[in-house]
Amino acid sequence: MHTILQYLRKSKGLTQQQVASSLRISVETVSSLENGLLYKIAAFYKVTIDALFIGSGSKDDQVKLLKLYDSLDDRSKGMLLERASYMVEESSKKRGNFRVVGNVCFLQPESVIKCNARR
């Protein structure tokens, strides 16, 4: 199973050992997290993984979003974050068709953009 944790680690060119050393946890813990430990915890509590940390949202959308965001140059990332912040401000004024979860704006029903604003 390819999780967002594994994607993030590999996108930074890190091994599980390097992550474990940096976080001062065991390699086994890193492996467990990458191989679904959070899914098991979420299932035990009957919530989504997102709900464990930020409320709700789609993991697939978040992975897609991170891949798209990582592929942008710095200028484009800045423009995207600026636009997303504007959208969040406008949403608070007139209850727009999207919601903010953490630093991700979910446009209803399917589109997702990364943003640096929170409600």
N, C-alpha and C positions, 0 to 999 in steps of 0.2 A: 504494500500500500504506500503510495507516494503522498506524503502529507505536506502541508505548508511548512512545517518545521524542517523537514528534509529538504524541501525546495530552498528555503532561506539559507540553510547551512551550506548546501552545494553551490548556491549562487554566490556565496562569499568565499568559495574555495576552501572550506574548512572540513576537517575530519571530525568524526564523533569524539575522538580523543581530545582534539583541540577545544571543542565546545565544552566538554566535560571539565577539562582543566580550567578554562576561563570561568566557568560557573561554579567550580568547586563541588561538582557532583560526579557520580560514577558514570563510566561509559555505558553501563547497563541501564542507568536512568535515562540517559539521552536516547539510547536505542528504544527503550520502552515508550518514551514519549513520541518518538518518531513512528513507532509501530502500533499506535492506537491506544495507549494508556488513557489519554484524555477522553477518547470515545467510550471506553469502558466506564470511566467515572461518570460521564454524562449519562450513559445508559442506566447506571445504577440509580442516579438521582432523577431519571426520566426527564432530562432537559437536553437541549442542544449544547454542543461544545461552546458555541458563541455565548450561550446564556451563562456558562460558567464564568465568563470574563466580562463580556460587554452587552449581554442582553439577547440579541438574535442576529441572524444574517446567514448567508449561504457561504460555506467554505469554498465551494467551487468558484463562486463569484469573487471571493477574496483572492484566491490563487490566480485567477485570470487577471484580476485587477493589478496584483503585484507584478505579474509578468509584463503586462502592458506598461505599467508605470516604470519599471526597471529598464524597459527598452527605449524610453524617451531620453533626449538630451536634457541638460540642466535647465536650459531656457524654456523648453516645452513643459518640464515638470513644474517650474514656477508659474507658467501661464495656467496650467491645469489647476494647481492649488489656489491660485488667485480666483479663477472662475468658480471653483467649488465653494470657496468662502463667500463669494457674492451670492451664490445660489442659496446657501444656508441662511444668509441674512434676509434675502427675499422671502424664503420659506417662513421664517418666523413672523414676517409681516402679514402674509396671506395664506398660510397653511398650504404650501406647495405640494406637489406630488412626489416628494421624496422624504427620506428620513436619514438622520445621521446616527451611525453606530460606531463608537470609537472615532477613528479618523477616516471612516468610509461613508460616502453618501450613496444610498441606495435609491436610484431613480425608479419609480414605479412604472411598469412592473418588473423590468429585467435589467436595465442598464445600471452600471456601478462605476463611480469615480472615486479616487482617493482625494481626501480634502484635509485641511489642517484646522478646520473649525469644529466646534462642538456646540450643541444646544445646551 
